[in-house]
């Protein structure tokens, strides 16, 4: 047991010893703030569900370094976004512009929702026509009433007793 504990403790110690330091921020806080603002609007091309600002992949680090360089060169935010879109396509933006090539991204979810609702309504209508309604005879109704009365009486007796 002690051996397992020592192995676990040494692994934990080694893990913290080899951990990477945080990437240094830009020398200028204004530049760093612009970098964060721009990179939060862009998607990490490796992680895809994470912003460029939040990702720690090597590609994200390279792209942030590239954005920092463009900021230092005096490029505007719009010029930086245009550079990234030109290089990586509209996919790099979390909010791609509405244009013919991105219509599927904007309208697709609604089309899928409408198709799903239409399919569900069609299924429910078909199911209702397949289920036949049966009219019970007077004898069947009496049997049901007798069963319900017996069940009701048993439940009342169970509560009282």
C-alpha positions in Angstrom: 0.0 0.0 0.0 2.9 2.3 0.8 4.5 1.5 -2.5 1.4 2.5 -4.4 1.1 5.7 -2.4 4.8 6.6 -3.1 4.3 5.9 -6.8 1.2 8.0 -7.0 2.9 10.9 -5.0 6.0 10.8 -7.2 3.8 10.8 -10.4 2.0 13.8 -9.1 5.2 15.6 -8.2 6.7 14.9 -11.6 3.5 16.1 -13.3 3.8 19.5 -11.6 7.5 19.7 -12.3 7.2 19.3 -16.0 4.1 21.5 -16.5 4.5 24.3 -19.0 4.5 27.9 -17.9 1.8 30.2 -19.2 2.6 31.8 -22.5 4.0 35.3 -21.9 1.6 38.2 -22.6 2.5 40.9 -25.1 4.7 43.7 -23.9 1.8 46.1 -24.5 -1.4 45.5 -22.5 -3.4 47.3 -25.3 -2.0 44.9 -27.9 -2.8 41.9 -25.7 -6.4 43.1 -25.1 -6.9 43.5 -28.9 -5.5 40.1 -29.4 -7.9 38.6 -26.9 -10.9 40.5 -28.4 -10.0 39.3 -32.0 -9.1 35.8 -31.0 -12.3 35.2 -29.0 -14.3 35.7 -32.3 -12.3 33.1 -34.0 -12.5 29.3 -33.9 -9.5 27.1 -33.1 -9.0 25.0 -36.2 -7.8 22.1 -34.2 -10.3 22.1 -31.3 -13.2 23.5 -33.4 -15.5 24.0 -30.4 -13.1 26.3 -28.6 -12.2 29.9 -29.4 -8.7 30.7 -30.5 -8.3 32.7 -27.3 -9.1 29.7 -25.1 -7.3 27.0 -27.0 -3.9 25.7 -26.0 -3.1 23.8 -29.1 0.2 24.5 -31.0 -1.7 25.8 -34.0 -3.7 28.2 -31.8 -0.5 29.5 -30.3 1.0 30.1 -33.8 -2.2 31.9 -34.9 -2.2 34.1 -31.8 1.5 34.9 -32.5 0.5 35.8 -36.1 -2.3 38.0 -34.9 0.1 39.7 -32.4 2.5 40.4 -35.3 -0.3 41.9 -37.5 -1.4 44.1 -34.6 2.2 45.3 -34.1 2.3 46.0 -37.9 -0.6 48.4 -37.4 -3.3 46.3 -39.1 -6.9 47.1 -38.1 -9.1 44.4 -36.6 -11.0 44.1 -39.9 -7.8 43.6 -41.8 -6.7 40.9 -39.4 -10.1 39.1 -39.7 -9.9 39.4 -43.5 -6.3 37.9 -43.5 -7.5 35.0 -41.4 -10.6 34.3 -43.5 -8.5 34.6 -46.7 -6.0 32.1 -45.3 -8.4 29.6 -43.5 -11.9 30.3 -44.9 -15.1 31.5 -43.2 -14.9 28.5 -40.9 -12.3 30.3 -38.7 -15.0 32.8 -37.7 -17.5 31.9 -35.0 -20.1 34.1 -36.8 -19.5 33.7 -40.5 -21.0 36.3 -42.8 -24.3 35.6 -44.5 -23.5 35.0 -48.1 -24.5 32.3 -50.7 -21.7 30.0 -49.7 -22.7 30.1 -46.0 -26.5 30.0 -46.4 -26.5 26.3 -45.4 -24.7 27.2 -42.1 -27.4 29.8 -41.3 -30.5 28.2 -42.7 -29.6 24.5 -42.3 -30.6 24.0 -38.7 -34.0 25.5 -39.3 -34.6 23.3 -42.4 -33.6 20.2 -40.4 -36.1 21.3 -37.6 -38.9 21.8 -40.1 -38.2 18.4 -41.7 -38.2 16.8 -38.3 -41.5 18.3 -37.3 -43.1 17.3 -40.6 -41.8 13.7 -40.2 -43.2 13.6 -36.6 -46.6 14.9 -37.7 -46.7 12.4 -40.5 -45.8 9.6 -38.2 -48.5 10.6 -35.6 -51.2 10.8 -38.3 -50.3 7.4 -39.7 -50.2 5.9 -36.2 -53.7 7.3 -35.5 -55.2 5.8 -38.6 -53.6 2.4 -37.8 -55.1 2.3 -34.3 -58.7 1.2 -34.7 -61.2 2.4 -32.2 -63.3 -0.5 -30.9 -66.8 0.1 -29.4 -67.4 -2.1 -26.4 -70.6 -4.1 -25.9 -72.8 -3.5 -22.9 -71.6 -6.8 -21.5 -67.9 -5.7 -21.7 -68.8 -2.4 -20.0 -70.4 -4.2 -17.1 -67.3 -6.5 -16.7 -65.1 -3.4 -16.6 -67.3 -1.7 -14.1 -67.3 -4.8 -11.9 -63.5 -5.0 -12.1 -63.1 -1.3 -11.2 -65.5 -1.6 -8.3 -63.6 -4.6 -7.0 -60.3 -2.8 -7.3 -61.7 0.3 -5.6 -63.2 -1.7 -2.8 -59.8 -3.6 -2.2 -57.9 -0.3 -2.1 -60.4 1.2 0.4 -60.2 -1.9 2.6 -56.4 -1.8 2.4 -56.3 1.8 3.6 -58.7 1.2 6.5 -57.1 -2.1 7.6 
